Amino acid sequence: MATGGNLREREIVEFLGRAGWGEAARTPLNADASTRRYERVRRRTETAMLMDAPPLETQPCPPGASDEERLKLGWNAISRLAASRVEAFAAVGGHLVHLGLSAPKMHDQDIPRGLALLEDLGDDLFARVIENGGDEIQLYEAAGEVLAAVHRAPAPFTLPYRGGEWPILTYDHLALSANVDLFVEWMPKRDLEMRINEQTRLRWERVRENLIAKAEDFPRSLIMRDTHAENLLWLPQREGVGRVGLLDFQDALLGWGEWDISMLVHDARRDVSAEARAAATRAYLDGTGGNRKDFDERLAVLGAMNMMRIMGIFARLVVRDNKPRYDTFQPRLRRLLNETLSHPSMSEAKDFVTAVAPHLLASA
């Protein structure tokens, strides 16, 4: 009887054979944070990327599902994540390519088995290029131009892929509240100085609802959700917005442009210089025609919620999943949270954090 691993390997070999890459050499790459994994495949002078995304995760959110139905389905439906589905990657990637951007083109796919053969965009992640002496300001300016191109395009309700259409859902109240609540649910389990009780939890709910109400008044656009230096590739041989290779965009939905900007400039994993942040912001506002005052408020509101979300996720990774390395990112996240809370529109949220965890801001 074939084991699960042997069966999956046989499916991959069959898929590569049907795609014309049956004799290709295969090199595994570093594991993805999700259930996906990648291999570089090579035949003669050609390379491609094999995406192995078995349908193991909980179901993505069906269009029209009620909050109660989503809560029963699990985290992907609650947060409106794509559950690493190949069809989501194909649909959103096709849209980005149509906009003239450098998302990996889909050479072949087997959606039921969760397999895809993608264009190989190389290994030059922004974070590695900058570590090796690359021009951080140039890269972040280019990223700002790319985000402007994505956000100024009309937001679609569905996107086609071979064999169907993928729905573009809204980053709605349930998704936002569940994600921001991670801050008060998981940070106190890791940070014992943080004081959350029944009274402060009720206060938090008022703060959270007011933040979400602000966000829901902001204009929306299609966003990719995970645009940071570990998910962007530098392709200097290409021109214009094509110089930035895009990865991990399958969770795209109707959100707010400043959410993507927050992911870029409020990077949990690396310090982004003031000059690079300014270059990204300037390029973004030039590309969208945005107003700086409005932009700053939106970035503060959405950035604070994003920082709280990530702090909660990283605390959960340490406490629940025994991954202590995520503690090393918390000091940077504290500084970024303090920065976003310093905006005048964030006084209520800042007062709450000061009341329940003053050390988070004092040590920033």
HUJO-V947947 format. One line per field, one symbol per residue. phi: phi as a letter, one per 30 degrees, with the letter a starting at -180 (. if undefined). psi: psi as a letter, one per 30 degrees, with the letter a starting at -180 (. if undefined). A space follows every 10 residues. Layout:
phi=???
psi=???
This chain:
phi=.ddedddddd dddddddddi cdcddbbdce dddcddbbbc cbbhccbacc ccbddcdddd ddeiddeddd dddjdddddh cdhhdddddd dddddddddi ccdddcdaab decibaccec cjcddeeddd ecjddedddd dddddddddd dddeddcbbd bdjlbcdccc dceddddddd dedddceddc cdddcbbedd dddedddddd dddddddddc adbcibcbdc cbccbddcch dddcdcbhcd deadbbeddd ddedccddcb dcdedddddd dddddddcid cdddeddddd dddddddded eddddddddd chbddddddd eddddddedd dddedcdddd dddddcaedd cdcd
psi=kkleeeeeee eeeeeeeefg gfgkkkjklk klfafllkkk kkjcgkllkk jjikifllkl jkkfkleeee eefaeeeefh lfhgkeeeee eeeeeeeefg lilkkjellj eefhkkjlkj gagikeeeee eggljeeeee eeeeeeeeee ffkkklflkk ljfakkkjlk jaeeeeeeee ffefeeeffe jffkjjaeef eeeeeeeeee eeeeeffkkl lklffhilff gkkkiffllb fffjkklhgf gkajbkefee eeeefikffl kkleeeeeee eeeeeeffgl keeeeeeeee eeeeeeeeee eeeeeeeeee ghiffffffe eeeeeeeeee ffkefgeeee eeeeefiffe eeg.
